[in-house]
């Protein structure tokens, strides 16, 4: 059976956004190079959805103890 991950191994939604800022991936939107994926308005729906997933997983992990 799989052992639960410790909460130290999980990122929050804000941690996810900060990791995008630190890694600075090269991304283009409509032919324009994006300076910050985490802050690009066109990418916000997807970034927010992923961040909520991280927050949900972190909350579920902390409630399981």
mmCIF file of the C-alpha atoms, coordinates in Angstrom:
data_MODEL
# 
_entry.id   MODEL 
# 
loop_
_atom_site.group_PDB 
_atom_site.id 
_atom_site.type_symbol 
_atom_site.label_atom_id 
_atom_site.label_alt_id 
_atom_site.label_comp_id 
_atom_site.label_asym_id 
_atom_site.label_entity_id 
_atom_site.label_seq_id 
_atom_site.pdbx_PDB_ins_code 
_atom_site.Cartn_x 
_atom_site.Cartn_y 
_atom_site.Cartn_z 
_atom_site.occupancy 
_atom_site.B_iso_or_equiv 
_atom_site.pdbx_formal_charge 
_atom_site.auth_seq_id 
_atom_site.auth_comp_id 
_atom_site.auth_asym_id 
_atom_site.auth_atom_id 
_atom_site.pdbx_PDB_model_num 
ATOM 1  C CA . UNK A 1 1  ? 0.000  0.000  0.000   1.00 0.00 ? 1  UNK A CA 1 
ATOM 2  C CA . UNK A 1 2  ? 1.232  3.493  -0.746  1.00 0.00 ? 2  UNK A CA 1 
ATOM 3  C CA . UNK A 1 3  ? 2.353  5.583  2.196   1.00 0.00 ? 3  UNK A CA 1 
ATOM 4  C CA . UNK A 1 4  ? 1.051  9.171  2.236   1.00 0.00 ? 4  UNK A CA 1 
ATOM 5  C CA . UNK A 1 5  ? 3.487  11.894 1.296   1.00 0.00 ? 5  UNK A CA 1 
ATOM 6  C CA . UNK A 1 6  ? 4.641  14.237 4.007   1.00 0.00 ? 6  UNK A CA 1 
ATOM 7  C CA . UNK A 1 7  ? 3.301  17.795 3.747   1.00 0.00 ? 7  UNK A CA 1 
ATOM 8  C CA . UNK A 1 8  ? 6.903  19.002 3.306   1.00 0.00 ? 8  UNK A CA 1 
ATOM 9  C CA . UNK A 1 9  ? 6.926  17.319 -0.127  1.00 0.00 ? 9  UNK A CA 1 
ATOM 10 C CA . UNK A 1 10 ? 3.875  19.236 -1.383  1.00 0.00 ? 10 UNK A CA 1 
ATOM 11 C CA . UNK A 1 11 ? 3.810  22.763 -2.802  1.00 0.00 ? 11 UNK A CA 1 
ATOM 12 C CA . UNK A 1 12 ? 1.058  25.280 -2.246  1.00 0.00 ? 12 UNK A CA 1 
ATOM 13 C CA . UNK A 1 13 ? -0.479 27.203 -5.123  1.00 0.00 ? 13 UNK A CA 1 
ATOM 14 C CA . UNK A 1 14 ? 1.681  30.192 -4.258  1.00 0.00 ? 14 UNK A CA 1 
ATOM 15 C CA . UNK A 1 15 ? 4.775  27.962 -4.180  1.00 0.00 ? 15 UNK A CA 1 
ATOM 16 C CA . UNK A 1 16 ? 3.827  26.764 -7.674  1.00 0.00 ? 16 UNK A CA 1 
ATOM 17 C CA . UNK A 1 17 ? 3.602  30.338 -8.965  1.00 0.00 ? 17 UNK A CA 1 
ATOM 18 C CA . UNK A 1 18 ? 6.947  31.204 -7.368  1.00 0.00 ? 18 UNK A CA 1 
ATOM 19 C CA . UNK A 1 19 ? 8.535  28.119 -8.940  1.00 0.00 ? 19 UNK A CA 1 
ATOM 20 C CA . UNK A 1 20 ? 7.376  29.361 -12.355 1.00 0.00 ? 20 UNK A CA 1 
ATOM 21 C CA . UNK A 1 21 ? 8.928  32.755 -11.654 1.00 0.00 ? 21 UNK A CA 1 
ATOM 22 C CA . UNK A 1 22 ? 12.223 31.143 -10.592 1.00 0.00 ? 22 UNK A CA 1 
ATOM 23 C CA . UNK A 1 23 ? 12.453 28.733 -13.516 1.00 0.00 ? 23 UNK A CA 1 
ATOM 24 C CA . UNK A 1 24 ? 11.555 31.400 -16.111 1.00 0.00 ? 24 UNK A CA 1 
ATOM 25 C CA . UNK A 1 25 ? 10.511 29.020 -18.907 1.00 0.00 ? 25 UNK A CA 1 
ATOM 26 C CA . UNK A 1 26 ? 10.586 30.346 -22.465 1.00 0.00 ? 26 UNK A CA 1 
ATOM 27 C CA . UNK A 1 27 ? 6.964  30.692 -23.559 1.00 0.00 ? 27 UNK A CA 1 
ATOM 28 C CA . UNK A 1 28 ? 5.325  32.508 -26.462 1.00 0.00 ? 28 UNK A CA 1 
ATOM 29 C CA . UNK A 1 29 ? 1.686  33.623 -26.607 1.00 0.00 ? 29 UNK A CA 1 
ATOM 30 C CA . UNK A 1 30 ? 0.374  34.790 -29.972 1.00 0.00 ? 30 UNK A CA 1 
ATOM 31 C CA . UNK A 1 31 ? 3.958  35.180 -31.223 1.00 0.00 ? 31 UNK A CA 1 
ATOM 32 C CA . UNK A 1 32 ? 4.985  37.342 -28.269 1.00 0.00 ? 32 UNK A CA 1 
ATOM 33 C CA . UNK A 1 33 ? 7.607  36.163 -25.764 1.00 0.00 ? 33 UNK A CA 1 
ATOM 34 C CA . UNK A 1 34 ? 6.182  36.093 -22.239 1.00 0.00 ? 34 UNK A CA 1 
ATOM 35 C CA . UNK A 1 35 ? 8.349  37.655 -19.524 1.00 0.00 ? 35 UNK A CA 1 
ATOM 36 C CA . UNK A 1 36 ? 6.716  35.811 -16.618 1.00 0.00 ? 36 UNK A CA 1 
ATOM 37 C CA . UNK A 1 37 ? 4.485  32.786 -17.126 1.00 0.00 ? 37 UNK A CA 1 
ATOM 38 C CA . UNK A 1 38 ? 3.127  33.186 -13.589 1.00 0.00 ? 38 UNK A CA 1 
ATOM 39 C CA . UNK A 1 39 ? 2.045  36.767 -14.254 1.00 0.00 ? 39 UNK A CA 1 
ATOM 40 C CA . UNK A 1 40 ? 0.915  36.555 -17.903 1.00 0.00 ? 40 UNK A CA 1 
ATOM 41 C CA . UNK A 1 41 ? -2.766 37.454 -18.096 1.00 0.00 ? 41 UNK A CA 1 
ATOM 42 C CA . UNK A 1 42 ? -3.454 35.107 -21.023 1.00 0.00 ? 42 UNK A CA 1 
ATOM 43 C CA . UNK A 1 43 ? -2.178 32.138 -19.000 1.00 0.00 ? 43 UNK A CA 1 
ATOM 44 C CA . UNK A 1 44 ? -3.922 32.963 -15.715 1.00 0.00 ? 44 UNK A CA 1 
ATOM 45 C CA . UNK A 1 45 ? -6.879 30.553 -16.066 1.00 0.00 ? 45 UNK A CA 1 
ATOM 46 C CA . UNK A 1 46 ? -4.522 27.594 -16.463 1.00 0.00 ? 46 UNK A CA 1 
ATOM 47 C CA . UNK A 1 47 ? -2.066 28.791 -13.816 1.00 0.00 ? 47 UNK A CA 1 
ATOM 48 C CA . UNK A 1 48 ? -4.939 29.358 -11.374 1.00 0.00 ? 48 UNK A CA 1 
ATOM 49 C CA . UNK A 1 49 ? -6.399 25.901 -12.043 1.00 0.00 ? 49 UNK A CA 1 
ATOM 50 C CA . UNK A 1 50 ? -3.064 24.207 -11.405 1.00 0.00 ? 50 UNK A CA 1 
ATOM 51 C CA . UNK A 1 51 ? -2.445 26.337 -8.289  1.00 0.00 ? 51 UNK A CA 1 
ATOM 52 C CA . UNK A 1 52 ? -5.866 25.362 -6.909  1.00 0.00 ? 52 UNK A CA 1 
ATOM 53 C CA . UNK A 1 53 ? -4.998 21.715 -7.496  1.00 0.00 ? 53 UNK A CA 1 
ATOM 54 C CA . UNK A 1 54 ? -1.812 22.121 -5.442  1.00 0.00 ? 54 UNK A CA 1 
ATOM 55 C CA . UNK A 1 55 ? -3.759 23.868 -2.667  1.00 0.00 ? 55 UNK A CA 1 
ATOM 56 C CA . UNK A 1 56 ? -6.428 21.172 -2.680  1.00 0.00 ? 56 UNK A CA 1 
ATOM 57 C CA . UNK A 1 57 ? -3.826 18.388 -2.450  1.00 0.00 ? 57 UNK A CA 1 
ATOM 58 C CA . UNK A 1 58 ? -2.034 20.184 0.378   1.00 0.00 ? 58 UNK A CA 1 
ATOM 59 C CA . UNK A 1 59 ? -5.311 20.699 2.269   1.00 0.00 ? 59 UNK A CA 1 
ATOM 60 C CA . UNK A 1 60 ? -6.346 17.058 1.785   1.00 0.00 ? 60 UNK A CA 1 
ATOM 61 C CA . UNK A 1 61 ? -2.922 15.898 2.975   1.00 0.00 ? 61 UNK A CA 1 
ATOM 62 C CA . UNK A 1 62 ? -3.057 18.033 6.137   1.00 0.00 ? 62 UNK A CA 1 
ATOM 63 C CA . UNK A 1 63 ? -6.626 16.853 6.905   1.00 0.00 ? 63 UNK A CA 1 
ATOM 64 C CA . UNK A 1 64 ? -5.622 13.205 6.711   1.00 0.00 ? 64 UNK A CA 1 
ATOM 65 C CA . UNK A 1 65 ? -3.619 13.282 9.942   1.00 0.00 ? 65 UNK A CA 1 
# 
